[in-house]
Amino acid sequence: MTRYVKDFQVNTDVQMIHSTISQYLQKEGYEYIEYGEENVFKKGRGLMSGPTFFKFSYSGNIVRMETWMKFAFLPGIYIGEFSVKSFVGAAVKGPWKKRISTLEDILLRYSIR
């Protein structure tokens, strides 16, 4: 897998953090769904670009953000995940990278320094 994973140590109730994250991602067009065995925020169907996903998990005062973009062999048939850092798919990664940066900024506001 080529998921981008980052942990944040926070000093605020995780329910408030999850609410803030949910509001932002829903405003960006993501829906909160069960995808396989994971609860994730998903946007896209893979017609013009692969769907993007954000997953957040909470353990004590640690928030883990995972994000990935699927790519298709044929429409609806996914064979892998793009790395956010690779050049492959660079043209469609711009909005996704901007969302990652915004979510990191949100989580840093709640972080222990």
Secondary structure, 3 states (H helix, E strand, C coil): CCCEEEEEEECCCHHHHHHHHHHHHHHCCCEEEEECCEEEEEECCCCCCCCEEEEEEEECCEEEEEEEEEEEEECCEEEEEECCCCCCCHHHHHHHHHHHHHHHHHHHHCECC
